[in-house]
Structures are given as C-alpha cells and as structure tokens.
C-alpha cells in the first residue's frame, strides 16, 4: 500500500506542473488590460505603464512564467491587484467556507441518495422503485441556481424557517445558515447517487455469490448489508469523488445566490477585475484538490472492499 501511494504521489507531481502551466498561459491570452481595469478608463498612459511594470506585464511571457513558477515553489501566490492583500490570505479566509459547503452537500446527498437507491434496488419495477427513479431524475434535471431560488422562496420568504444569506456566527448559527445552500447542492447530488446506488445494487444482487449465500440460509439483512452493499459502494464512492469537483464548481453559483463567502465568490470577483494572482491561486487550489480527492477515492476502494487493496 505504501509503494502504491508513493507511485501515485510521483504521478501527481507532473500532473500538477502541467495544470499550473496551463492555468498561467490560458489566463495570459485572455483579452483585456489588467492595469486598465484597476486604474479605470481615465488613467494616464504614464500611470498605466507604471502599473504594468509593477505587475510584471511588460516583460516577455516566458520570463513571467519562470518568475511565476519560482514564486509558486516558495508558496508565494502574489498580491491581489484590487485589494493589495496577499492571495494566500484571501484564499485562507474563503477556503473553509467552500469546503464546509461542499462536504455538507456530500453528507446530505449520501444520507438521502444511498439508502433510497438501495431500497429501490430491493423492490425493482415496483411503485416505490418508480417513485425513486422519478425523484432522482427530477433532482438531476434542476440546475443549482433554480433549486436555490426555489428553496429561498419556500423556506426563507414564505415559511421563514431558514435564513437566505450569510454564514452566521458560531457553530450552531453557522449550521442554521448552511442548511439551504447544503440542500441546494445535496439534493442534486442525491439524485445522481440514487441512480448509481440502485444500478450497482441491482448488479450485485444478480451475481452468483449472492445466490450461493442465500442458498446457504444466510439471513436477508446479512446478505444485503454485509455482502451486496459493500461491493455496490465502489461505483458510489467514485461518483462522490468525481462530484466533489462539480460541487466546488456549483458552489460558485450557490455562494452567489446565498451571499456566502468562498472560493466561488472570490474567483468571480477576480474574473471581473482581471486579478490574475487571485484567479490563479483559486484555480491551482481547485486543481490540487481534484488530485488529492482522486487519491483518497482510490484509497477508499480498499476500505470498502479489502479484496481490491493494492499490494
């Protein structure tokens, strides 16, 4: 297992390098002038030129690239041109809010999606199965911004149970403000997980080893929870790993709808102001998270089913 993890880390190094390089060059070819965005249309040519020199935009792009790589290796993501605050401080202040929203959404999606998907597989083609499949398709089809608006109208304006914006103060107040955003992303994720859990469970229940276990007189709940469920969780774990990236992307819109701080709001502001340093920092962090999540997903396979543990 240790050798496997070392190999995965070694593979991740060039992946991160290529991703960082792509982020740098893609942002540099975007149209527009960052200095003009900062100083405005009425700025003098001298002021614009001074700011371009200060931002390092007047040197060749290859030189900017190597300076950028050197700073990244030292943990320096630069300084925001719009606020003057170090990018690392801005990311640190917003990263926690996005991660809390992401993992709360995964928790909501798992609690709703996996049990209903498994229960639907145990009653194939029944009215319960039809309802679960219809609900799952409904959740999958609704865009996050529309579902967020619906939840605000119903549970914040009409019934007035949950707040519609902010993050709250303290742990319990934070959970109170987190409810609607987490359910916005979590319900959509639950629809995906229902379908995957149902399909995977149906496949496992039709395997020969399940029929053999049943023929030996093993109780049904042991057959389901000890044998079939454990093996059927592998595709579901994969979906969770893949959807973490989608949830972070969905958090961009969700954070805007519910006026929550986070990487999404930070990235949107950076795009509007052409703040390269902040946008680069957000994209690099997301890319790093994707690589780490993929590694954790591979490790979780061996936890769910020790038979596929790498030697």
DOVEX-486661 format. One record per residue: residue in three letters; z, y, x of N, C-alpha, C, O, CB in turn. Coordinates in steps of 0.001 Angstrom, whole numbers, plus 500000, padded with zeros to 6 digits. Glycine has a CB too. Example, Ala and Ser with C-alpha at 12.3 -4.5 7.8 and 13.67 -1.06 7.14 Angstrom:
<pts>
ALA507800494310513190507800495500512300507800496700513200508465496681514236509046495527511308SER507080497750512850507140498940513670507870500030512900508039501138513409505725499402514084
</pts>
This chain:
<pts>
UNK500000498799500823500000500000500000500000501258500863499310502230500554501207500002499066UNK500781501235501950500851502407502832499498502683503484499078503835503585501926502202503916UNK498803501603503934497496501775504544496490502322503532495629503132503874497002500449505121UNK496609501875502301495720502364501244495923503861501023494952504610500917495964501595499930UNK497188504301500953497475505714500751496964506551501919496437507645501716498974505930500565UNK497121506036503153496639506768504327495122506929504260494597508005504548497047506040505631UNK494418505858503881492965505947503756492567506973502702491628507743502904492375504581503408UNK493275506984501588492945507944500531493178509373500998492385510261500684493774507663499272UNK494253509609501743494518510949502266493433511370503248493011512526503248495894511000502943UNK492979510440504087491931510753505049490612511085504344489866511955504794491733509581506014UNK490329510393503242489134510697502466489271512051501770488282512758501573488869509591501434UNK490487512403501405490708513661500688490467514877501568490107515940501062492118513705500138UNK490661514742502881490519515889503788489101516462503749488953517657503495490877515479505223UNK488037515659503992486690516245503888486346516711502477485581517659502303485657515240504344UNK486909516047501473486660516475500092487188517879499864486507518715499269487307515502499095UNK488407518142500337488990519472500193488182520497500982487947521606500503490454519472500659UNK487755520126502198486976521041503029485662521429502348485303522605502315486693520407504394UNK484944520436501804483676520720501129483903521585499900483133522507499631482970519415500734UNK484968521284499150485267522053497937485583523505498275485089524421497618486444521424497177UNK486406523714499298486760525079499702485512525842500149485350527019499828487812525055500840UNK484634525167500890483415525825501364482515526213500195481966527315500171482654524909502336UNK482361525307499224481540525621498058482110526799497283481366527677496846481425524403497146UNK483415526821497113484052527927496399483756529246497103483424530233496447485576527705496293UNK483872529277498431483631530502499190482209531007498998482011532175498666483902530269500670UNK481214530145499201479824530595499163479352530909497746478559531829497551478924529543499778UNK479828530160496760479428530441495382479942531810494949479220532563494296479952529347494429UNK481179532139495305481730533433494918481016534579495630480908535679495088483224533480495219UNK480527534321496849479885535392497610478473535706497116477968536802497359479835535020499074UNK477837534774496436476476535036495952476467535630494551475399535944494026475662533755495965UNK477626535789493939477679536398492616477247537855492706477560538526493689479098536286492014UNK476537538358491707476096539763491742477266540715491544478305540351490991475032540019490665UNK477066541959492016478103542974491842478746543373493148478589542695494164479158542479490897UNK479461544460493119480122545014494291481613545095494007482042545840493127479545546411494660UNK482400544331494753483850544316494522484464545679494792485386546095494090484524543259495402UNK483961546380495805484503547708496120484250548685494976485100549517494658483883548248497422UNK483072548575494361482749549461493242483624549162492033483986550074491290481273549327492865UNK483966547900491829484847547525490721486236548109490916486873548551489960484930545999490588UNK486707548109492170488054548595492451488129550111492337489045550642491709488497548152493842UNK487167550816492942487227552286493012486577552979491832486873554144491566486572552761494271UNK485698552290491117485047552901489975483711553529490331483365553666491505485944553933489370UNK482965553909489296481614554443489488481613555827490129480607556235490711480893554502488160UNK482709556543490033482758557905490555483202557978492008483350559072492552483676558734489715UNK483415556845492640483877556831494034482768557304494962481586557069494708484349555417494442UNK483157557963496027482194558455497011481685557302497874482320556252497969482832559551497896UNK480531557519498499479958556491499372480873556197500554480971555056501006478579556926499876UNK481542557235501049482450557043502183483632556165501796484026555275502550482950558395502704UNK484197556419500613485334555618500154484921554168499920485665553244500249485925556212498867UNK483727553971499348483242552609499129483030551876500446483368550699500574481943552631498332UNK482457552593501439482211551971502728483513551603503422483609550539504033481392552894503609UNK484518552475503335485814552189503953486471550966503319487053550134504015486741553402503833UNK486373550863501996486984549724501321486235548431501662486857547382501829487001549949499795UNK484919548500501763484158547308502149484554546839503539484676545640503790482652547589502098UNK484754547801504447485207547431505799486603546819505762486892545854506470485200548663506727UNK487464547395504924488831546880504803488836545465504224489659544637504615489679547813503921UNK487923545187503298487839543861502672487029542881503509486975541694503188487225543974501286UNK486400543362504575485608542483505433484284542083504841483756541024505179486376541265505747UNK483721542914503950482476542579503279481241543019504055480125542615503726482458543197501917UNK481431543840505080480287544343505835479903543463507018478863543681507640480579545722506323UNK480729542475507333480408541566508433479536540431507893479543540184506688481709541003509099UNK478788539736508752477945538620508282478763537580507529479951537394507791477228537955509466UNK478104536904506587478823535970505726479387534800506511480447534279506163477911535459504629UNK478692534375507574479222533264508366480523533657509055481426532835509217478191532808509408UNK480610534933509462481851535402510088482972535485509051484121535152509341481636536781510759UNK482623535939507825483613535955506746484120534541506468485302534330506197483009536570505463UNK483194533572506543483543532186506246484566531642507240485546531019506831482292531314506255UNK484357531865508530485277531336509534486626532060509491487669531450509728484661531456510932UNK486604533352509191487869534070509006488623533504507805489841533329507841487615535589508818UNK487873533223506747488456532640505534489093531285505824490223531032505406487387532492504446UNK488371530402506544488911529087506878490161529209507744491143528500507526487855528246507596UNK490123530115508731491289530292509592492511530737508813493623530272509062490987531294510678UNK492298531638507870493429532113507057493969531008506155495180530880505974493007533318506205UNK493046530195505581493477529113504700494322528098505463495334527618504954492264528422504065UNK493900527770506695494654526804507501496046527310507829496950526513508079493908526492508787UNK496231528621507832497543529206508095498332529449506807499445529974506833497385530513508857UNK497732529054505679498412529267504403498309530679503880499072531073502998499838528907504534UNK497363531456504420497179532842504002495978532922503072494842532750503516496992533777505229UNK496211533179501793495130533291500813494663534729500628493813535008499782495579532729499481UNK495217535634501418494794537020501331495672537836500393496724537393499933493363537091500879UNK495192539051500132495919540004499288495014540416498138493820540642498331496386541255500108UNK495572540514496963494802540939495796494327542369495974495122543256496285495637540811494513UNK493015542601495775492485543950495934492840544846494749492794546071494860490976543898496109UNK493189544246493629493501545045492440494970545414492344495310546462491794493095544300491200UNK495852544561492875497292544840492763497969545051494114499062545613494175497978543706492037UNK497326544603495205497940544739496522499037543719496786499743543819497790498499546115496675UNK499190542744495907500216541716496059499583540491496731498448540144496404500847541337494670UNK500283539830497657499727538610498261499361537567497203500093537354496236500729538008499254UNK498217536929497412497730535952496432498721534803496257498907534306495147496360535403496860UNK499353534382497346500311533275497252501459533622496314501956532753495597500858532920498641UNK501884534876496310502966535292495406502487535295493957503223534885493059503489536692495794UNK501250535758493724500712535762492363500566534346491822500893534074490667499361536477492327UNK500071533448492668499905532060492240501254531406491984501424530677491007499125531264493290UNK502208531669492865503538531083492688504188531555491390504910530797490743504434531436493877UNK503929532811491010504534533355489793503894532790488529504523532791487470504422534870489788UNK502649532305488621501930531838487433501737530330487382501501529766486313500595532500487365UNK501837529678488533501543528249488611502476527422487723502032526508487029501647527774490054UNK503757527746487750504736526976486981504455526987485491504620525967484821506118527510487229UNK504029528137484958503758528235483524502597527330483116502649526682482071503452529686483138UNK501542527285483948500397526438483627500767524964483717500344524172482874499227526745484563UNK501546524584484721501925523184484870502839522731483731502713521609483241502616522965486215UNK503743523591483317504625523257482193503794523029480939504017522064480208505669524380481953UNK502830523920480689501968523766479520501130522491479621500960521782478629501053524989479365UNK500607522195480812499769521010480994500549519725480742500093518861479994499181520992482401UNK501715519592481358502480518350481208503122518233479826503313517123479328503557518268482282UNK503456519364479203503939519307477824502827518828476896503083518087475947504461520687477371UNK501596519248477168500456518796476359500210517305476554499902516596475597499187519592476720UNK500345516824477799500188515391478056501264514599477324500988513535476768500246515099479569UNK502484515113477323503581514431476626503300514351475130503486513299474518504919515157476876UNK502856515453474540502534515454473107501390514495472816501449513716471865502168516874472631UNK500341514557473645499194513683473433499538512215473575499030511386472820498102514033474393UNK500398511876474536500771510477474763501645509957473634501442508846473145501500510324476103UNK502615510759473219503531510321472157502789510070470854503117509148470108504631511362471934UNK501778510905470586501028510749469343499887509747469509499694508876468660500477512101468882UNK499137509868470593497900509121470733498072507637471012497418506814470372497104509715471807UNK498943507274471960499066505866472350499626504999471227499019503973470920499950505742473575UNK500749505350470597501263504481469521500288504317468354500108503212467843502570505037468998UNK499658505418467934498727505316466814497481504522467199496945503776466379498331506710466326UNK497016504678468446495871503895468889496174502413468932495349501600468514495421504357470244UNK497355502044469436497755500634469495497940500072468095497485498967467798499052500469470307UNK498603500828467240498835500351465876497521500188465128497376499272464319499754501314465119UNK496561501074465393495249500968464765494527499705465210493833499066464419494403502196465089UNK494696499341466502494050498129467020494649496865466423493961495851466311494163498080468535UNK495918496909466038496567495742465448496120495509464011496294494415463475498073495901465498UNK495536496551463375495049496443461998493581496855461943493246497803461234495901497320461035UNK492696496172462672491288496606462738490608496585461376490784495671460570490513495720463701UNK489802497662461152488991497804459937489820497908458658489285497757457560488051496636459821UNK491109498162458793491954498390457619491925499875457264491330500681457979493418497911457878UNK492568500223456166492603501634455786493390502454456806493092503628457022493217501799454388UNK494400501834457438495139502531458487494235502818459683494256503915460242496359501704458927UNK493444501823460067492516501989461184491494503076460874491161503872461751491804500663461497UNK490999503121459660490015504136459286490606505539459337489950506482459781489473503854457891UNK491850505671458881492505506981458913492725507442460356492471508598460694493851506930458159UNK493202506521461203493449506879462607492158507294463285492148508280464022494090505705463368UNK491073506575463062489800506927463681489289508275463178488733509056463949488764505841463410UNK489476508546461893489037509831461333489849510984461912489303512030462262489157509820459799UNK491173510775462008492034511822462573491699512065464040491645513212464483493519511439462426UNK491474510994464794491161511153466212489866511928466405489792512788467282491060509789466892UNK488847511643465606487586512375465717487752513833465314487094514716465865486515511718464856UNK488634514080464351488898515464463940489519516259465067489096517383465339489812515498462718UNK490535515686465739491185516389466832490220516627467984490221517699468589492396515610467315UNK489392515619468289488452515751469399487419516841469116486978517534470033487749514413469666UNK487038516992467861485953517912467499486395519366467442485556520263467520485374517518466168UNK487684519620467310488155521002467169488296521648468539488993521100469393489503521050466413UNK487658522796468783487847523496470066489263524042470180489884524349469163486827524644470217UNK489790524171471407491174524632471575491442526011470976492508526240470403491519524656473034UNK490483526933471104490738528284470602490861528290469081491666529038468528489622529238471043UNK490061527454468396490133527404466939491426526750466479492074527237465552488934526651466371UNK491805525644467124493052524977466757494249525877467022495196525900466236493203523663467524UNK494213526629468140495298527549468441495437528629467389496548528968466984495087528177469790UNK494313529172466946494344530213465910494874529649464600495660530303463914492940530812465698UNK494447528428464244494925527792463008496440527586463055497140527872462084494212526437462783UNK496943527088464192498387526868464321499157528183464242500243528231463662498701526157465644UNK498608529243464815499267530548464728499311531021463277500350531484462807498539531589465611UNK498198530908462572498149531362461177499124530581460298499773531152459421496727531225460625UNK499221529268460539500059528431459668501528528517460063502377528805459219499591526970459719UNK501841528270461341503236528106461762503867529361462355505057529366462674503322527006462763UNK503089530414462504503676531642463028503605532789462023504553533567461909502979532041464312UNK502497532903461297502343534003460359502764533627458938503502534369458290500911534474460359UNK502295532477458455502602532093457071504001531493456926504796531959456110501569531095456570UNK504298530466457714505609529817457614506625530472458546507823530451458264505490528324457938UNK506163531051459646507021531753460613508098530841461198509283531174461187507679532959459950UNK507665529681461710508591528757462355508624528984463856509696529009464461508205527311462051UNK507444529152464462507353529290465913506762530650466284505976531213465522506500528154466512UNK507135531174467442506537532429467921505100532209468362504720531101468741507358533013469081UNK504307533268468313502881533156468613502518533648470004501362533518470407502091533919467599UNK503461534207470755503122534712472083504354534739472978505491534669472510502506536116471986UNK504094534841474279505176534928475251505661533567475712505224532530475212506323535696474670UNK506580533587476683507134532352477236508628532214476972509211531166477247506875532292478725UNK509243533250476448510663533168476145511540533331477379511046533444478501510965531856475483UNK512831533342477154513820533473478230514797532310478136515366532051477076514575534843478147UNK514984531624479235515869530473479232515133529199478845513982529226478410517025530709478289UNK515840528073479020515210526766478823514837526520477363513681526215477068516137525665479307UNK515782526646476459515522526310475061514586527322474411513742526950473596516832526236474282UNK514727528587474760513798529585474229512394529347474773511401529576474081514273531009474578UNK512321528882476026511022528556476598510358527400475875509153527439475627511166528227478063UNK511130526363475528510585525242474755510127525702473369509122525220472849511635524122474619UNK510864526626472787510531527155471469509174527867471511508351527695470613511634528122470977UNK508948528663472555507674529369472707506553528435473170505373528740472992507830530519473698UNK506923527302473762505928526366474280505347525464473194504302524846473402506541525516475368UNK506003525381472048505627524399471024504172524536470585503415523568470670506533524539469817UNK503767525707470121502412525867469604501339525682470678500360524980470426502267527228468976UNK501482526287471877500460526032472909500367524560473301499270524041473507500756526861474145UNK501522523877473408501507522466473790500846521607472722500109520676473049502925521972474050UNK501097521901471459500466521138470392498974521462470287498186520609469877501162521419469061UNK498580522678470650497156523023470632496365522106471550495342521554471143496949524486471045UNK496825521936472782496135521059473730496505519595473518495671518708473699496460521472475162UNK497758519340473135498228517965472982497557517223471840497267516034471967499706517957472772UNK497304517899470727496652517232469596495225516829469947494760515755469566496652518144468362UNK494537517702470676493170517364471102493199516167472047492379515257471927492490518580471791UNK494139516168472983494273515034473903494658513758473161494207512671473521495314515344474981UNK495486513884472131495915512697471381494726512017470704494696510791470587496973513079470329UNK493740512809470255492554512207469654491798511342470649491347510249470307491636513285469107UNK491656511829471886490987511042472928491784509780473241491215508698473382490799511882474208UNK493097509924473348493941508793473722494011507756472600494110506560472875495349509279474077UNK493961508196471344493917507236470231492722506307470367492851505091470231493860507972468880UNK491569506883470633490345506087470696490351505147471900489961503985471787489121507002470753UNK490792505647473045490823504798474230491875503704474098491625502556474465491093505636475474UNK493057504053473573494110503053473399493684501991472409493948500805472610495409503710472936UNK493027502410471339492561501441470331491512500506470921491613499288470771491981502171469101UNK490501501066471593489435500239472152489962499292473222489577498124473269488337501118472733UNK490843499796474080491377498961475151492266497857474599492227496726475082492157499811476147UNK493073498183473583493956497183472987493160496103472262493507494924472331494935497848472023UNK492093496500471565491246495519470891490614494559471892490520493359471634490157496223470080UNK490186495084473021489583494241474048490589493244474613490262492075474822489017495101475169UNK491807493707474860492829492818475419493221491730474428493422490577474810494065493621475829UNK493330492098473158493743491111472149492713490000471969493045488931471457493985491800470814UNK491481490234472377490433489224472239490249488364473488489364487509473526489132489894471903UNK491084488585474515490974487783475727491589486394475532492441486185474670491651488500476896UNK491132485465476353491600484080476236493089483945476531493770483134475904490815483185477175UNK493607484735477484495015484563477848495934484966476703497034484427476574495348485383479096UNK495496485906475870496300486289474710496355485143473703497413484845473149495728487561474047UNK495213484505473470495199483356472552496036482200473094496661481465472329493757482884472308UNK496044482044474420496860480991475023498344481277474838499119480381474504496535480849476512UNK498727482511475053500131482897474888500566482708473437501662482214473173500349484364475326UNK499704483103472498500035482924471086500166481442470748501041481052469975498969483582470193UNK499286480612471335499326479166471050500608478526471549501031477497471023498129478465471683UNK501230479116472550502487478582473065503680478969472199504808478561472475502710479060474481UNK503435479750471162504512480112470257505308481328470682506411481544470179505424478974470106UNK504778482131471600505476483337472040505497484341470886504477484540470226504792483955473309UNK506642484974470634506721485946469539505659487046469668505255487416470770508116486575469499UNK505221487556468515504123488530468489504471489801469260503626490330469983503767488884467048UNK505704490303469118506047491562469779506021491414471297505711492373472005507427492044469325UNK506345490215471808506271489984473257504810489935473705504461490462474761507000488666473643UNK503966489305472904502537489237473222501942490645473299501145490952474186501783488392472164UNK502348491488472352501774492837472284502309493718473408501533494310474159502077493481470922UNK503639493807473525504227494793474430504291494321475888504188495140476801505615495142473959UNK504456493034476114504593492558477490503251492222478118503057492433479315505491491343477533UNK502322491702477322501056491245477887499908492213477574499324492800478485500721489853477357UNK499594492376476309498402493154475944498552494638476256497635495253476800498100492979474469UNK499702495217475916499868496659476078499806497069477542499183498078477873501187497110475469UNK500441496305478422500467496679479837499053496741480405498705497695481101501319495682480643UNK498238495732480112496875495728480627495996496784479951495077497317480574496260494354480445UNK496268497081478704495436498063477989495727499491478412494959500396478091495642497932476496UNK496829499711479131497181501070479545496331501583480703496306502787480958498634501122479934UNK495628500682481415494840501107482573493795502153482190493755503205482828494157499901483217UNK492945501923481180491984502967480788492662504239480288492158505341480504491058502437479710UNK493803504089479620494514505259479104495027506119480252494962507347480190495683504828478196UNK495540505473481302496003506217482475494844506979483102495002508127483517496645505267483511UNK493685506343483170492501507014483712492149508248482895491816509296483450491311506054483747UNK492223508118481570491921509254480698492906510390480932492513511556480975491950508825479224UNK494178510057481083495183511097481338494869511822482641494934513050482704496605510485481395UNK494527511061483682494207511683484954493003512600484863493015513702485412493963510631485992UNK491958512152484170490765512976484025491025514195483148490475515269483388489626512153483445UNK491866514023482131492097515122481195493049516178481731493139517266481160492633514584479907UNK493764515885482818494616516920483400493750518104483835494118519261483626495430516358484606UNK492603517808484439491682518881484817491199519632483586491148520862483583490484518317485597UNK490844518890482534490386519533481305491499520365480668491241521428480103489882518482480312UNK492736519876480763493860520619480197494087521925480955494382522955480350495134519764480224UNK493949521879482282494091523109483060492999524100482674493249525300482565494037522809484576UNK491769523581482464490679524458482018490946524978480613490713526151480320489333523713482056UNK491444524087479736491769524525478387492910525518478344493016526322477418492106523348477541UNK493768525455479361494883526396479424494399527824479622495101528769479263495835526013480544UNK493194527994480197492636529340480366492523530037479026492937531187478878491261529280481049UNK491954529330478037491798529910476702493117529943475962493445530934475309490771529129475895UNK493878528860476061495138528768475323496122529834475769496793530445474937495756527389475497UNK496216530064477075497120531097477577496710532477477079497564533325476819497150531081479105UNK495409532702476945494941533994476426495294534150474949495721535220474514493421534134476621UNK495111533070474181495397533140472739496873533412472486497224534218471624494980531835472040UNK497745532729473248499187532850473018499854533857473960501081533922474033499848531492473177UNK499045534641474682499564535699475575500608535147476550501677535730476731500182536846474745UNK500277534014477171501158533391478142500641533663479554499432533656479782501271531874477883UNK501548533901480501501111533992481897500719532610482413501178531598481884502225534603482784UNK499879532564483438499462531294484003498230531466484872497699532568485014499191530286482900UNK497784530361485450496608530409486316495368530824485539494497531501486084496380529052486979UNK495275530430484274494120530796483470494009532297483303492949532874483545494192530132482117UNK495095532935482891495086534385482722494839535084484050494128536088484107496406534863482114UNK495421534557485110495237535137486437493776535046486872493237536007487420496140534434487459UNK493127533901486634491735533727487021490810534628486216489855535180486762491324532279486850UNK491083534783484926490248535648484090490323537090484578489299537764484688490681535561482612UNK491526537562484870491678538926485390490956539082486725490368540129486996493168539279485551UNK491001538043487558490332538106488859488817538153488694488136538834489461490730536904489725UNK488279537441487708486837537476487459486412538864486997485388539383487441486439536418486409UNK487191539462486111486846540782485586486840541828486699485958542685486741487828541192484480UNK487817541762487596487941542757488673487241542332489956487299543044490959489400543021488966UNK486571541164489934485912540613491130486891540544492295486566540907493425484684541467491521UNK488071540077491998489109539927493019488913538565493683489484537566493244490557540059492398UNK488091538530494757487723537275495401488934536477495849488996535264495652486831537544496582UNK489886537153496446491025536450497035491815535687495975492170534525496176491941537438497761UNK492090536341494844492860535700493783492073534550493160492622533475492921493246536722492709UNK490788534778492897489967533742492278489823532539493201489887531395492752488588534296491915UNK489626532801494505489559531709495470490846530907495485490812529676495500489267532246496859UNK491979531592495482493258530894495500493439530003494287493915528875494415494388531885495576UNK493061530500493088493198529708491864492292528480491903492721527381491550492872530566490632UNK491047528659492328490101527549492350490495526499493384490382525300493129488696528060492637UNK490955526945494545491381525998495580492582525195495107492659523990495348491719526737496887UNK493513525850494440494692525144493937494304524105492892494823522989492903495697526138493343UNK493384524468491980492944523523490956492234522336491596492453521193491196492018524216489942UNK491377522601492595490680521510493289491675520575493972491518519355493935489691522076494327UNK492697521156494593493722520345495248494475519498494227494792518338494489494703521240496023UNK494757520076493070495465519340492026494635518160491528495179517088491262495811520270490860UNK493322518349491399492452517267490947492510516096491919492598514941491501491004517764490794UNK492462516392493216492502515330494226493849514611494189493897513383494270492244515909495635UNK494934515362494070496263514760494033496425513907492777496980512809492837497352515849494087UNK495944514406491646496066513662490390495294512349490465495780511316490005495558514509489208UNK494094512384491043493315511142491192494057510120492046494014508922491766491941511440491814UNK494735510593493087495521509688493926496692509103493143496974507909493243496034510422495176UNK497367509937492371498501509465491570498046508471490500498762507521490185499222510654490911UNK496853508694489944496321507760488950496096506390489574496432505368488975495007508293488351UNK495523506368490787495314505086491467496633504370491736496723503150491603494566505301492780UNK497657505139492116498966504534492367499575504007491070500210502952491059499914505554493023UNK499381504739489987499955504321488707499324503039488186499945502321487402499794505423487679UNK498093502737488611497485501467488203498365500281488625498604499354487851496070501327488813UNK498834500343489873499631499236490379500997499166489703501615498102489656499801499362491882UNK501470500301489178502739500293488440502553499642487079503381498845486637503287501729488274UNK501439499996486412501166499415485096500841497941485186501220497162484311500026500145484424UNK500134497550486251499755496143486427499845495788487882498910496077488629498334495866485892UNK500937495166488334501121494836489759500033493926490316499875493853491534502462494177489960UNK499282493233489473498250492326489966497110493057490660496424492469491495497703491504488829UNK496893494336490329495814495093490946496331496008492051495628496918492489495078495908489896UNK497558495765492498498129496567493581497348496332494850497159495178495234499617496235493796UNK496872497400495539496105497207496763496965496608497878498133496967498031495506498535497220UNK496388495705498644497124495049499726496944495817501015497488495425502047496664493596499905
</pts>
